[in-house]
Amino acid sequence: MKKKNKKINKIFFYSIIIFSLFLILNVISYFSIKVITKKNIYSKDYIEFKKRFRKSASKSTYPHPFFGFGVKQNFSSEESFNDEPIFVNNLNLTDAENKIKVLVLGGSVAKHLSINNSGDKLDFKGISILNEDIFEKSLNKYFNTNKFHVYNAAIDGGKQPQQLFKLYYLDLMEFKFDIIINLDGFNELALSLSENYAINDHLVYPRNYSRLISTFNSSFDCLDDINKRVNQYSYLPIIEFYDLYHIKNCHFNLEGANKNIGTRFSNITNYKKMEFEEAVKISKKIWKVSSDKIYEFSKNKNILYIHILQPNLYLDNSKKLTEKEKSLLTYPKYGNIISNYYETLNLNNLISEKKLDMRYLFKENSSELYRDYCCHLNNLGMHLISLNIIENFKEELETYLD
């Protein structure tokens, strides 16, 4: 009996030890995840954080030799020399000779003037506006015409001088435009300073360019595993920590590490780390010089050039944020840069004659417009941007209808 009790006590003792270790490992995992992700694993924010790492079955972005990178899902044009996907919108070129051709340049917010990832619906002067051709429909309906035709050449994650070189490339392809609208500002600071600067890529290079180059031909063997782990959730921190470890490894394999360590790219390109404030000045200079070059090009070709600074939810007092919009302010990687430096971009320094500052467009607006933690708006927000462009340059746009 004594022997049996001793055995039971031993089992109980080791059970307590194992349970304690399990508990300690879960506590360590919980706080490790909180430090790494800055999220509580039992919050909705954490689940949304994991979803950011969901991957498609193939690379959607490819290195482009002239304007940084292209996007597989874009559309080709029969007016081009080749069939590469160069425009955001699927162009219907019927009767194109009689159209007023409007070229849109910029990043993803500019892209959403033509194709947005939002499901809200609105009515404007008797027509329904959904997520496609928001700017073109708003423009034509405002002037009661069908003559304006938008060519959207914006680039997801694009920043200057990519707009400039995309324009040059389109000119090489012999595209002719009447109006050029460049909607930018956010990417030029947020991406240059939070991503290129962090991985030792030159600020003038496209976003994360060394990562794109180094991983373009990487294996997709881990794809199914990462998508499975992204979509599953456990209440046990140790399991979540294990999943995050595999998610991180696969993500870096497919997209490149977030630090340019162990690569030759920065050495080969003679990159020299500068002070952060100097990087801010260089980023603003790239933005200015690129815009000035677009203006000079446009003036030489007798094209109306309009430069617009986009709004952003991280800019203090730029909108009456709803509770839902406030809950989106979860990405200090971009937010800190925008709140500290975005206001320092000065449109008056640009030589462009037609320019518009939309940073405080929504200052008195309390409607729900922003839809994610970055910079993107719903269809109503994109329609309001469209209307603001139209109303501020009504006189200039009307001259094309005479």
C-alpha positions as CSV (number, residue, x, y, z in Angstrom):
1,M,0.0,0.0,0.0
2,K,2.9,2.3,0.9
3,K,4.5,1.6,-2.4
4,K,1.3,2.3,-4.3
5,N,0.8,5.6,-2.5
6,K,4.4,6.6,-3.3
7,K,3.8,5.8,-7.0
8,I,0.6,7.9,-7.0
9,N,2.4,10.8,-5.3
10,K,5.2,10.6,-7.9
11,I,2.7,10.7,-10.7
12,F,0.9,13.6,-9.1
13,F,4.2,15.4,-8.6
14,Y,5.3,15.0,-12.2
15,S,1.9,16.0,-13.4
16,I,2.1,19.2,-11.4
17,I,5.6,19.8,-12.9
18,I,4.4,19.2,-16.4
19,F,1.3,21.3,-15.9
20,S,3.4,24.1,-14.4
21,L,5.8,24.0,-17.3
22,F,2.9,24.0,-19.8
23,L,1.4,27.0,-18.0
24,I,4.7,28.9,-17.9
25,L,5.3,28.2,-21.6
26,N,1.9,29.6,-22.4
27,V,2.4,32.7,-20.3
28,I,5.8,33.2,-22.0
29,S,4.2,32.6,-25.4
30,Y,1.4,35.0,-24.6
31,F,3.7,37.9,-23.7
32,S,6.1,37.1,-26.6
33,I,3.2,37.4,-29.1
34,K,2.1,40.6,-27.5
35,V,5.7,42.1,-27.7
36,I,6.2,40.9,-31.3
37,T,2.7,41.7,-32.8
38,K,1.7,44.4,-30.3
39,K,-1.7,42.6,-30.2
40,N,-3.6,40.6,-27.5
41,I,-4.1,37.2,-29.0
42,Y,-7.7,37.1,-27.7
43,S,-8.6,40.3,-29.6
44,K,-10.1,40.8,-33.0
45,D,-7.0,42.9,-33.9
46,Y,-4.8,39.9,-33.6
47,I,-7.0,37.8,-35.9
48,E,-6.9,40.6,-38.5
49,F,-3.2,40.8,-38.0
50,K,-2.7,37.2,-39.0
51,K,-5.0,37.6,-42.0
52,R,-2.5,40.1,-43.5
53,F,-0.2,37.2,-44.2
54,R,-2.6,35.2,-46.4
55,K,-1.0,34.5,-49.7
56,S,-2.3,34.0,-53.2
57,A,-1.4,30.9,-55.3
58,S,1.2,32.9,-57.4
59,K,3.2,36.0,-57.4
60,S,1.1,39.0,-58.4
61,T,3.9,41.5,-58.5
62,Y,6.8,41.2,-60.8
63,P,10.0,43.4,-61.3
64,H,9.6,45.8,-64.2
65,P,12.8,47.1,-65.9
66,F,11.4,50.6,-66.4
67,F,8.9,51.5,-63.7
68,G,9.8,49.3,-60.8
69,F,7.2,46.6,-60.7
70,G,4.0,45.5,-62.5
71,V,0.9,43.8,-61.3
72,K,-0.3,40.5,-62.9
73,Q,-4.0,41.3,-62.3
74,N,-3.8,44.5,-64.4
75,F,-5.1,44.7,-68.0
76,S,-3.3,45.1,-71.3
77,S,-4.2,47.5,-74.0
78,E,-4.4,47.0,-77.7
79,E,-2.8,50.4,-78.1
80,S,0.4,49.1,-76.6
81,F,3.4,47.4,-78.3
82,N,2.8,44.3,-76.2
83,D,0.2,42.5,-74.1
84,E,1.7,43.2,-70.7
85,P,-0.8,44.1,-67.9
86,I,-0.2,47.9,-67.6
87,F,-3.6,49.5,-66.7
88,V,-5.7,49.0,-63.6
89,N,-9.0,49.2,-65.5
90,N,-10.1,47.1,-68.4
91,L,-10.2,49.7,-71.2
92,N,-13.0,49.7,-73.7
93,L,-11.4,51.5,-76.6
94,T,-14.5,51.8,-78.8
95,D,-14.6,55.3,-80.3
96,A,-11.4,56.1,-78.4
97,E,-10.4,58.8,-80.9
98,N,-13.3,61.0,-79.8
99,K,-12.6,60.6,-76.1
100,I,-10.9,63.0,-73.6
101,K,-8.2,60.7,-72.3
102,V,-7.4,61.1,-68.6
103,L,-4.3,59.4,-67.2
104,V,-4.4,58.6,-63.5
105,L,-1.0,58.0,-61.7
106,G,-0.2,57.2,-58.1
107,G,-0.4,54.3,-55.6
108,S,-3.3,52.1,-54.4
109,V,-5.5,55.0,-53.4
110,A,-5.2,56.4,-57.0
111,K,-5.9,52.8,-58.3
112,H,-9.2,52.8,-56.3
113,L,-10.5,55.6,-58.4
114,S,-11.1,52.9,-61.0
115,I,-11.3,49.6,-59.0
116,N,-11.9,49.6,-55.3
117,N,-12.1,46.8,-52.8
118,S,-15.3,48.0,-51.1
119,G,-18.9,46.9,-51.2
120,D,-20.8,50.1,-50.4
121,K,-23.2,51.6,-53.0
122,L,-24.1,55.2,-53.6
123,D,-26.3,57.2,-56.0
124,F,-25.0,60.2,-57.9
125,K,-27.3,62.2,-60.1
126,G,-29.5,59.2,-60.9
127,I,-26.7,56.6,-61.5
128,S,-25.5,53.9,-59.1
129,I,-21.8,53.9,-58.3
130,L,-20.2,50.8,-57.0
131,N,-16.5,49.8,-56.8
132,E,-15.6,50.2,-60.5
133,D,-14.9,53.4,-62.6
134,I,-15.8,55.7,-59.7
135,F,-13.9,58.7,-61.1
136,E,-14.9,58.2,-64.7
137,K,-18.6,57.8,-63.8
138,S,-18.5,60.8,-61.5
139,L,-16.7,62.9,-64.1
140,N,-19.0,62.1,-67.0
141,K,-22.2,62.4,-64.9
142,Y,-21.1,65.7,-63.4
143,F,-20.7,67.2,-66.9
144,N,-23.6,65.1,-68.4
145,T,-21.3,63.6,-71.1
146,N,-19.6,60.4,-72.0
147,K,-16.5,61.9,-73.4
148,F,-14.1,61.4,-70.5
149,H,-12.2,58.1,-70.6
150,V,-9.9,57.2,-67.7
151,Y,-6.7,55.3,-68.2
152,N,-5.6,54.2,-64.7
153,A,-1.9,53.4,-64.6
154,A,-1.6,53.6,-60.8
155,I,0.6,51.0,-59.1
156,D,-0.2,49.2,-55.8
157,G,2.5,50.3,-53.4
158,G,3.9,52.6,-56.0
159,K,5.7,55.8,-55.1
160,Q,7.7,58.5,-56.9
161,P,9.6,58.3,-59.1
162,Q,7.5,55.3,-60.3
163,Q,4.7,57.5,-61.5
164,L,7.3,59.5,-63.5
165,F,8.8,56.5,-65.1
166,K,5.4,54.9,-65.8
167,L,4.5,58.0,-67.7
168,Y,7.7,57.9,-69.7
169,Y,7.1,54.2,-70.5
170,L,3.5,55.0,-71.7
171,D,4.9,57.7,-73.8
172,L,7.4,55.2,-75.3
173,M,4.4,53.0,-76.1
174,E,3.0,56.0,-78.0
175,F,0.0,56.6,-75.7
176,K,-1.5,60.1,-76.0
177,F,-3.3,61.8,-73.1
178,D,-5.1,65.1,-72.7
179,I,-5.1,65.2,-68.9
180,I,-2.7,63.7,-66.2
181,I,-3.8,63.4,-62.6
182,N,-1.3,62.3,-60.0
183,L,-2.7,61.5,-56.6
184,D,0.1,60.8,-54.1
185,G,1.8,61.8,-50.9
186,F,1.2,59.0,-48.5
187,N,3.4,56.3,-50.1
188,E,6.2,58.8,-50.8
189,L,6.8,59.2,-47.1
190,A,5.3,56.1,-45.4
191,L,6.9,53.5,-47.7
192,S,10.2,55.2,-48.3
193,L,10.8,55.8,-44.6
194,S,9.2,52.7,-42.9
195,E,10.3,50.1,-45.5
196,N,13.1,51.2,-47.8
197,Y,15.0,53.0,-45.0
198,A,14.6,50.0,-42.7
199,I,16.0,47.4,-45.1
200,N,18.8,49.6,-46.5
201,D,17.3,50.1,-50.0
202,H,17.9,53.5,-51.6
203,L,14.9,55.8,-51.0
204,V,14.5,56.5,-54.7
205,Y,14.0,52.7,-55.4
206,P,10.6,51.2,-55.5
207,R,9.2,49.9,-52.3
208,N,11.1,47.0,-50.8
209,Y,12.8,46.5,-54.1
210,S,15.7,44.3,-52.9
211,R,13.1,41.9,-51.3
212,L,11.1,41.7,-54.5
213,I,14.2,40.9,-56.5
214,S,15.6,38.3,-54.1
215,T,12.4,36.4,-53.7
216,F,10.8,36.6,-57.1
217,N,11.7,33.0,-58.0
218,S,11.3,31.6,-54.5
219,S,9.5,28.3,-53.8
220,F,5.8,28.2,-53.1
221,D,6.1,24.9,-51.1
222,C,5.0,26.5,-47.9
223,L,2.0,28.3,-49.4
224,D,-0.7,25.8,-48.3
225,D,0.8,25.6,-44.8
226,I,0.9,29.4,-44.3
227,N,-2.7,29.9,-45.5
228,K,-3.9,27.1,-43.2
229,R,-2.1,28.6,-40.2
230,V,-3.4,32.1,-41.0
231,N,-7.0,30.9,-41.0
232,Q,-6.9,28.8,-37.9
233,Y,-6.9,30.0,-34.3
234,S,-6.2,28.5,-30.9
235,Y,-6.9,29.8,-27.5
236,L,-3.6,28.3,-26.4
237,P,-0.8,30.9,-26.8
238,I,1.9,28.3,-27.2
239,I,0.1,26.9,-30.3
240,E,-0.4,30.4,-31.7
241,F,3.3,31.1,-31.1
242,Y,4.2,28.0,-33.0
243,D,2.0,29.0,-35.9
244,L,3.4,32.5,-36.0
245,Y,6.9,31.0,-36.2
246,H,6.0,29.1,-39.3
247,I,4.0,32.0,-40.8
248,K,7.0,34.3,-40.3
249,N,9.4,31.8,-42.0
250,C,7.2,31.3,-45.0
251,H,6.4,35.0,-45.3
252,F,10.1,35.9,-45.4
253,N,10.8,33.1,-47.8
254,L,8.1,34.4,-50.2
255,E,8.5,38.1,-49.6
256,G,12.0,38.6,-48.2
257,A,13.1,39.4,-44.7
258,N,12.2,42.7,-43.2
259,K,15.9,43.5,-42.6
260,N,18.4,43.5,-45.5
261,I,20.8,41.3,-43.6
262,G,23.0,38.8,-45.3
263,T,22.3,40.1,-48.8
264,R,24.6,41.9,-51.2
265,F,22.0,44.4,-52.5
266,S,22.9,47.4,-50.3
267,N,26.6,46.8,-50.8
268,I,26.4,46.5,-54.6
269,T,24.2,49.6,-54.8
270,N,26.6,51.6,-52.6
271,Y,24.0,52.3,-50.0
272,K,25.1,54.4,-47.0
273,K,22.9,54.7,-44.0
274,M,21.9,58.3,-43.3
275,E,20.3,59.9,-40.3
276,F,16.5,59.5,-40.3
277,E,15.8,63.3,-40.6
278,E,18.1,63.4,-43.6
279,A,16.1,60.5,-45.1
280,V,12.9,62.5,-44.6
281,K,14.4,65.4,-46.6
282,I,15.6,63.1,-49.4
283,S,12.1,61.5,-49.6
284,K,10.5,64.9,-49.9
285,K,13.0,66.0,-52.5
286,I,12.3,62.8,-54.6
287,W,8.6,63.6,-54.4
288,K,9.1,67.2,-55.5
289,V,11.6,66.6,-58.4
290,S,9.4,63.7,-59.8
291,S,6.3,65.9,-59.8
292,D,8.2,68.8,-61.4
293,K,9.5,66.4,-64.1
294,I,5.9,65.3,-64.8
295,Y,4.8,68.9,-65.1
296,E,7.7,69.7,-67.5
297,F,6.8,66.7,-69.6
298,S,3.1,67.6,-69.6
299,K,3.8,71.2,-70.5
300,N,6.0,70.2,-73.4
301,K,3.2,67.9,-74.7
302,N,0.4,70.5,-74.0
303,I,-1.2,68.2,-71.4
304,L,-3.1,69.5,-68.4
305,Y,-1.3,68.2,-65.3
306,I,-3.0,68.1,-61.9
307,H,-1.1,67.1,-58.7
308,I,-3.1,66.1,-55.7
309,L,-2.1,65.3,-52.1
310,Q,-4.3,62.5,-50.8
311,P,-5.9,62.4,-47.3
312,N,-4.9,59.9,-44.6
313,L,-6.5,58.8,-41.4
314,Y,-3.3,59.0,-39.4
315,L,-2.9,62.8,-40.0
316,D,-4.1,64.5,-36.8
317,N,-7.4,66.4,-37.0
318,S,-7.8,65.6,-40.6
319,K,-11.2,63.9,-40.1
320,K,-13.9,63.3,-37.5
321,L,-13.2,59.6,-37.2
322,T,-16.0,57.2,-36.4
323,E,-15.5,54.6,-33.6
324,K,-14.8,52.0,-36.3
325,E,-12.3,54.3,-38.0
326,K,-10.6,54.9,-34.7
327,S,-10.2,51.1,-34.3
328,L,-8.2,51.1,-37.5
329,L,-5.4,53.2,-36.1
330,T,-3.3,50.1,-35.3
331,Y,-0.3,50.4,-37.6
332,P,2.3,52.8,-36.1
333,K,4.8,51.7,-38.7
334,Y,2.9,54.0,-41.1
335,G,1.0,56.1,-38.5
336,N,4.0,57.6,-36.8
337,I,5.6,58.8,-40.0
338,I,2.3,60.3,-41.3
339,S,1.4,62.0,-38.0
340,N,4.9,63.4,-37.7
341,Y,5.9,64.3,-41.3
342,Y,3.0,64.3,-43.7
343,E,2.0,67.9,-43.0
344,T,5.6,68.9,-44.0
345,L,5.0,68.1,-47.7
346,N,4.6,71.5,-49.2
347,L,2.6,71.8,-52.5
348,N,3.8,75.4,-52.9
349,N,7.3,74.0,-53.6
350,L,6.1,72.3,-56.7
351,I,6.3,74.1,-60.0
352,S,3.0,72.6,-61.2
353,E,0.4,75.3,-61.8
354,K,-2.6,73.0,-61.0
355,K,-2.4,71.4,-57.6
356,L,-4.8,70.5,-54.8
357,D,-4.2,69.7,-51.1
358,M,-6.7,67.1,-50.0
359,R,-5.1,66.2,-46.7
360,Y,-7.9,68.0,-44.8
361,L,-10.7,67.3,-47.2
362,F,-12.6,65.3,-44.6
363,K,-11.9,67.6,-41.6
364,E,-15.6,68.2,-40.9
365,N,-16.8,64.9,-42.2
366,S,-18.1,62.4,-39.7
367,S,-19.2,59.7,-42.1
368,E,-17.5,56.3,-42.3
369,L,-14.9,56.6,-45.1
370,Y,-11.7,54.8,-44.2
371,R,-11.9,51.0,-44.4
372,D,-8.4,49.7,-43.3
373,Y,-5.4,50.4,-41.1
374,C,-3.4,51.9,-44.0
375,C,-4.9,54.6,-46.1
376,H,-7.8,53.1,-48.2
377,L,-11.3,54.4,-48.4
378,N,-14.7,53.0,-49.2
379,N,-16.6,53.9,-52.5
380,L,-18.1,56.9,-50.9
381,G,-14.7,58.2,-49.9
382,M,-13.3,57.7,-53.4
383,H,-16.4,59.4,-54.9
384,L,-15.9,62.4,-52.6
385,I,-12.3,62.6,-53.7
386,S,-13.5,62.5,-57.3
387,L,-16.0,65.3,-56.8
388,N,-13.4,67.4,-55.1
389,I,-11.1,67.1,-58.1
390,I,-13.9,67.9,-60.5
391,E,-15.2,70.9,-58.6
392,N,-11.8,72.4,-58.0
393,F,-10.8,72.1,-61.7
394,K,-14.2,72.4,-63.3
395,E,-13.2,75.3,-65.5
396,E,-10.2,73.5,-66.8
397,L,-12.1,70.3,-67.5
398,E,-14.9,72.1,-69.2
399,T,-12.5,73.5,-71.8
400,Y,-12.1,69.9,-73.2
401,L,-15.9,69.7,-73.9
402,D,-16.0,72.9,-76.0
